[in-house]
Amino acid sequence: MSESTYQKTKSDFIFRELDTIKVKGKTKGVKIYELVGFTNAPIDVTKYRTYEQALSLYYTGEYKQARDIFDTNKADLASAIMTKRCDDAIAGLVTVIDGVYTMTRK
Protein backbone atom coordinates (compact mmCIF):
# COMPACT_ATOMS: atom_id res chain seq x y z
CA MET A 1 0.00 0.00 0.00
CA SER A 2 1.01 3.60 -0.41
CA GLU A 3 2.42 6.03 2.13
CA SER A 4 -0.89 7.90 2.38
CA THR A 5 -2.86 4.75 3.25
CA TYR A 6 -0.17 3.72 5.71
CA GLN A 7 -0.35 7.11 7.46
CA LYS A 8 -4.13 6.83 7.81
CA THR A 9 -4.12 3.30 9.25
CA LYS A 10 -0.78 2.84 11.04
CA SER A 11 -2.30 3.03 14.52
CA ASP A 12 -4.59 0.06 13.84
CA PHE A 13 -2.23 -2.26 11.97
CA ILE A 14 1.35 -3.46 11.82
CA PHE A 15 3.09 -2.74 8.53
CA ARG A 16 6.40 -3.54 6.94
CA GLU A 17 8.06 -0.97 4.73
CA LEU A 18 8.88 -2.76 1.47
CA ASP A 19 10.61 -0.24 -0.76
CA THR A 20 10.61 3.27 -2.16
CA ILE A 21 9.58 3.31 -5.80
CA LYS A 22 8.98 5.84 -8.52
CA VAL A 23 6.36 4.68 -10.99
CA LYS A 24 6.45 5.48 -14.67
CA GLY A 25 5.18 8.97 -15.33
CA LYS A 26 5.85 10.26 -11.80
CA THR A 27 8.74 12.42 -10.64
CA LYS A 28 8.86 11.50 -6.96
CA GLY A 29 9.41 8.18 -5.19
CA VAL A 30 6.85 6.85 -2.72
CA LYS A 31 7.26 4.36 0.08
CA ILE A 32 5.21 1.20 -0.21
CA TYR A 33 4.15 -1.01 2.68
CA GLU A 34 2.88 -4.50 3.37
CA LEU A 35 0.05 -5.05 5.84
CA VAL A 36 1.32 -7.57 8.40
CA GLY A 37 -1.56 -7.73 10.89
CA PHE A 38 -3.51 -6.00 13.63
CA THR A 39 -1.51 -4.08 16.23
CA ASN A 40 -2.65 -6.42 19.02
CA ALA A 41 -1.99 -9.68 17.12
CA PRO A 42 0.91 -11.90 18.17
CA ILE A 43 3.44 -11.73 15.32
CA ASP A 44 6.95 -13.14 15.01
CA VAL A 45 8.83 -10.04 13.92
CA THR A 46 12.18 -11.75 13.26
CA LYS A 47 11.90 -11.81 9.47
CA TYR A 48 10.65 -8.22 9.48
CA ARG A 49 13.62 -6.99 11.54
CA THR A 50 16.02 -8.77 9.19
CA TYR A 51 14.26 -7.21 6.20
CA GLU A 52 14.52 -3.75 7.79
CA GLN A 53 18.25 -4.24 8.28
CA ALA A 54 18.73 -5.26 4.64
CA LEU A 55 16.47 -2.46 3.38
CA SER A 56 18.55 0.09 5.26
CA LEU A 57 21.69 -1.18 3.50
CA TYR A 58 19.87 -1.19 0.15
CA TYR A 59 18.81 2.45 0.62
CA THR A 60 22.45 3.44 1.11
CA GLY A 61 23.59 1.59 -2.02
CA GLU A 62 25.25 -1.32 -0.23
CA TYR A 63 23.61 -3.87 -2.52
CA LYS A 64 25.94 -6.81 -1.91
CA GLN A 65 25.50 -6.67 1.86
CA ALA A 66 21.75 -6.05 1.52
CA ARG A 67 21.45 -8.93 -0.93
CA ASP A 68 23.18 -11.34 1.44
CA ILE A 69 20.73 -10.45 4.21
CA PHE A 70 17.62 -10.53 2.00
CA ASP A 71 18.75 -13.92 0.73
CA THR A 72 18.67 -15.43 4.24
CA ASN A 73 14.87 -15.52 4.09
CA LYS A 74 14.11 -17.35 0.86
CA ALA A 75 10.55 -18.17 1.97
CA ASP A 76 9.63 -14.48 2.11
CA LEU A 77 8.45 -13.18 -1.28
CA ALA A 78 9.45 -9.57 -0.55
CA SER A 79 12.96 -10.69 0.40
CA ALA A 80 13.21 -12.77 -2.79
CA ILE A 81 12.18 -9.76 -4.89
CA MET A 82 14.72 -7.54 -3.17
CA THR A 83 17.45 -10.18 -3.56
CA LYS A 84 16.82 -10.07 -7.31
CA ARG A 85 16.68 -6.26 -7.27
CA CYS A 86 20.07 -6.14 -5.53
CA ASP A 87 21.52 -8.57 -8.09
CA ASP A 88 20.18 -6.37 -10.89
CA ALA A 89 21.53 -3.19 -9.26
CA ILE A 90 24.96 -4.78 -8.84
CA ALA A 91 24.89 -5.82 -12.52
CA GLY A 92 23.75 -2.34 -13.60
CA LEU A 93 20.42 -3.62 -14.96
CA VAL A 94 18.20 -1.36 -12.84
CA THR A 95 18.49 2.20 -11.64
CA VAL A 96 18.30 2.96 -7.94
CA ILE A 97 19.03 6.60 -7.14
CA ASP A 98 19.14 7.68 -3.50
CA GLY A 99 17.37 4.46 -2.54
CA VAL A 100 14.51 5.01 -4.99
CA TYR A 101 13.86 2.28 -7.56
CA THR A 102 12.48 3.64 -10.83
CA MET A 103 9.86 1.41 -12.36
CA THR A 104 9.99 1.40 -16.15
CA ARG A 105 6.50 0.01 -16.72
CA LYS A 106 3.17 -0.10 -14.95
C-alpha positions in Angstrom: 0.0 0.0 0.0 1.0 3.6 -0.4 2.4 6.0 2.1 -0.9 7.9 2.4 -2.9 4.7 3.2 -0.2 3.7 5.7 -0.4 7.1 7.5 -4.1 6.8 7.8 -4.1 3.3 9.2 -0.8 2.8 11.0 -2.3 3.0 14.5 -4.6 0.1 13.8 -2.2 -2.3 12.0 1.4 -3.5 11.8 3.1 -2.7 8.5 6.4 -3.5 6.9 8.1 -1.0 4.7 8.9 -2.8 1.5 10.6 -0.2 -0.8 10.6 3.3 -2.2 9.6 3.3 -5.8 9.0 5.8 -8.5 6.4 4.7 -11.0 6.4 5.5 -14.7 5.2 9.0 -15.3 5.9 10.3 -11.8 8.7 12.4 -10.6 8.9 11.5 -7.0 9.4 8.2 -5.2 6.8 6.8 -2.7 7.3 4.4 0.1 5.2 1.2 -0.2 4.1 -1.0 2.7 2.9 -4.5 3.4 0.1 -5.1 5.8 1.3 -7.6 8.4 -1.6 -7.7 10.9 -3.5 -6.0 13.6 -1.5 -4.1 16.2 -2.7 -6.4 19.0 -2.0 -9.7 17.1 0.9 -11.9 18.2 3.4 -11.7 15.3 6.9 -13.1 15.0 8.8 -10.0 13.9 12.2 -11.8 13.3 11.9 -11.8 9.5 10.7 -8.2 9.5 13.6 -7.0 11.5 16.0 -8.8 9.2 14.3 -7.2 6.2 14.5 -3.7 7.8 18.2 -4.2 8.3 18.7 -5.3 4.6 16.5 -2.5 3.4 18.5 0.1 5.3 21.7 -1.2 3.5 19.9 -1.2 0.2 18.8 2.4 0.6 22.5 3.4 1.1 23.6 1.6 -2.0 25.3 -1.3 -0.2 23.6 -3.9 -2.5 25.9 -6.8 -1.9 25.5 -6.7 1.9 21.8 -6.1 1.5 21.5 -8.9 -0.9 23.2 -11.3 1.4 20.7 -10.5 4.2 17.6 -10.5 2.0 18.8 -13.9 0.7 18.7 -15.4 4.2 14.9 -15.5 4.1 14.1 -17.4 0.9 10.5 -18.2 2.0 9.6 -14.5 2.1 8.5 -13.2 -1.3 9.4 -9.6 -0.6 13.0 -10.7 0.4 13.2 -12.8 -2.8 12.2 -9.8 -4.9 14.7 -7.5 -3.2 17.4 -10.2 -3.6 16.8 -10.1 -7.3 16.7 -6.3 -7.3 20.1 -6.1 -5.5 21.5 -8.6 -8.1 20.2 -6.4 -10.9 21.5 -3.2 -9.3 25.0 -4.8 -8.8 24.9 -5.8 -12.5 23.8 -2.3 -13.6 20.4 -3.6 -15.0 18.2 -1.4 -12.8 18.5 2.2 -11.6 18.3 3.0 -7.9 19.0 6.6 -7.1 19.1 7.7 -3.5 17.4 4.5 -2.5 14.5 5.0 -5.0 13.9 2.3 -7.6 12.5 3.6 -10.8 9.9 1.4 -12.4 10.0 1.4 -16.2 6.5 0.0 -16.7 3.2 -0.1 -14.9 
